Amino acid sequence: MTDSKLSVLDPRGQPAGVYGRRGEAGAHMMAIFDPDVQPIIKLDKIDSLKMAPRLDSLEDKTVYLVDTGFAGGYDFLEEVQDWFAGNMPAVKTVLHKKEGNAFSDSPDLWVEIGKKGDAVVFGVGG
């Protein structure tokens, strides 16, 4: 094994770097599951996350198409953007490549989407 930093996944499945910290943008991350070192947390201690409410319509809305870096994701989102342009021209799309890796936090992007966007599609390829 090399000296590279290992990451463990916290109970929500989010990369945590060294448990309890977030992964650093662009850092090589390898997930491990080791029952001897995984913390034990009861389900009632984990906050549930809910999806955002569904919009009544996408008409005159801005949809962010965010490429998370998986192979083929950007190409797919370009096709989604072309589909919107041809089929729903009143919908504005913003194609964006997320910095870092798919699991790193992007606080500036989240703020931008919250201020300027009405919806988001996180694209993956494969």
C-alpha positions as CSV (number, residue, x, y, z in Angstrom):
1,M,0.0,0.0,0.0
2,T,1.2,3.5,-0.8
3,D,1.4,6.5,1.5
4,S,-1.7,8.0,-0.2
5,K,-4.5,9.2,2.0
6,L,-7.3,6.8,2.4
7,S,-10.9,7.8,2.8
8,V,-13.8,6.1,4.5
9,L,-17.4,6.7,3.7
10,D,-19.5,8.0,6.5
11,P,-22.9,6.5,7.2
12,R,-24.6,8.7,4.7
13,G,-22.3,7.5,2.0
14,Q,-20.5,10.8,1.6
15,P,-16.7,10.8,1.4
16,A,-15.3,11.9,4.7
17,G,-11.5,11.9,4.2
18,V,-10.3,11.0,7.6
19,Y,-13.6,10.3,9.3
20,G,-15.4,13.5,10.2
21,R,-13.7,15.6,7.6
22,R,-14.6,16.4,4.0
23,G,-12.4,15.2,1.2
24,E,-10.1,17.8,-0.4
25,A,-11.0,18.9,-3.9
26,G,-8.8,17.0,-6.4
27,A,-7.4,14.6,-3.8
28,H,-7.1,11.0,-4.8
29,M,-9.6,9.1,-2.8
30,M,-10.1,5.4,-2.2
31,A,-13.0,4.2,-0.1
32,I,-12.5,1.5,2.4
33,F,-15.0,-0.3,4.6
34,D,-13.5,-1.7,7.7
35,P,-16.0,-2.8,10.4
36,D,-13.3,-2.6,13.1
37,V,-12.9,1.2,12.6
38,Q,-16.3,2.3,11.3
39,P,-18.2,4.3,13.8
40,I,-21.5,2.9,15.1
41,I,-24.3,5.5,14.7
42,K,-27.9,4.7,15.4
43,L,-30.3,5.7,12.6
44,D,-32.2,8.1,14.8
45,K,-29.0,10.2,15.0
46,I,-28.7,10.6,11.2
47,D,-30.7,13.5,9.7
48,S,-32.8,12.4,6.8
49,L,-32.3,14.3,3.6
50,K,-35.3,15.0,1.4
51,M,-35.5,15.9,-2.3
52,A,-36.5,19.4,-3.3
53,P,-40.2,19.9,-4.1
54,R,-41.1,19.3,-7.7
55,L,-41.5,22.4,-9.9
56,D,-44.9,22.8,-11.5
57,S,-43.2,23.6,-14.8
58,L,-39.7,24.2,-16.2
59,E,-41.1,27.0,-18.4
60,D,-38.9,30.1,-18.1
61,K,-36.7,28.4,-15.5
62,T,-33.0,27.8,-15.4
63,V,-31.7,24.3,-15.2
64,Y,-28.1,23.6,-14.2
65,L,-26.6,20.6,-15.9
66,V,-23.6,19.6,-13.8
67,D,-21.0,17.2,-15.0
68,T,-19.5,15.4,-12.0
69,G,-16.5,14.1,-13.9
70,F,-17.5,10.5,-14.7
71,A,-16.5,9.3,-18.1
72,G,-19.1,10.3,-20.7
73,G,-21.0,12.6,-18.4
74,Y,-20.2,15.8,-20.1
75,D,-21.1,14.4,-23.6
76,F,-24.4,13.2,-22.2
77,L,-25.2,16.6,-20.7
78,E,-24.4,18.3,-24.0
79,E,-27.1,16.1,-25.6
80,V,-29.5,17.0,-22.8
81,Q,-28.8,20.7,-23.4
82,D,-29.4,20.2,-27.1
83,W,-32.7,18.4,-26.3
84,F,-33.9,21.3,-24.2
85,A,-32.9,23.9,-26.9
86,G,-34.9,22.0,-29.5
87,N,-37.9,20.9,-27.4
88,M,-38.3,23.4,-24.6
89,P,-36.6,26.6,-25.8
90,A,-38.0,28.7,-22.9
91,V,-35.9,26.6,-20.5
92,K,-32.4,28.1,-20.0
93,T,-29.7,25.5,-19.4
94,V,-26.3,26.1,-17.9
95,L,-23.8,23.4,-18.6
96,H,-21.1,23.3,-15.8
97,K,-18.1,21.1,-15.1
98,K,-17.8,20.5,-11.4
99,E,-14.3,21.1,-10.0
100,G,-12.4,18.4,-8.1
101,N,-13.8,14.9,-8.2
102,A,-17.3,13.7,-8.1
103,F,-17.2,13.3,-4.3
104,S,-15.6,16.6,-3.3
105,D,-17.6,19.4,-1.9
106,S,-18.2,22.5,-4.2
107,P,-19.6,25.2,-1.9
108,D,-19.3,28.0,-4.4
109,L,-21.2,26.0,-7.0
110,W,-24.0,25.2,-4.5
111,V,-24.4,28.9,-3.7
112,E,-24.4,29.8,-7.5
113,I,-27.1,27.2,-8.2
114,G,-29.1,28.3,-5.2
115,K,-29.1,31.9,-6.4
116,K,-29.3,31.5,-10.2
117,G,-30.9,28.1,-10.8
118,D,-34.3,26.7,-10.4
119,A,-33.4,23.0,-10.9
120,V,-30.3,20.9,-11.3
121,V,-29.3,17.7,-13.1
122,F,-26.2,16.0,-11.8
123,G,-24.9,13.9,-14.7
124,V,-22.9,10.7,-14.6
125,G,-21.7,8.6,-17.5
126,G,-20.4,5.2,-17.7
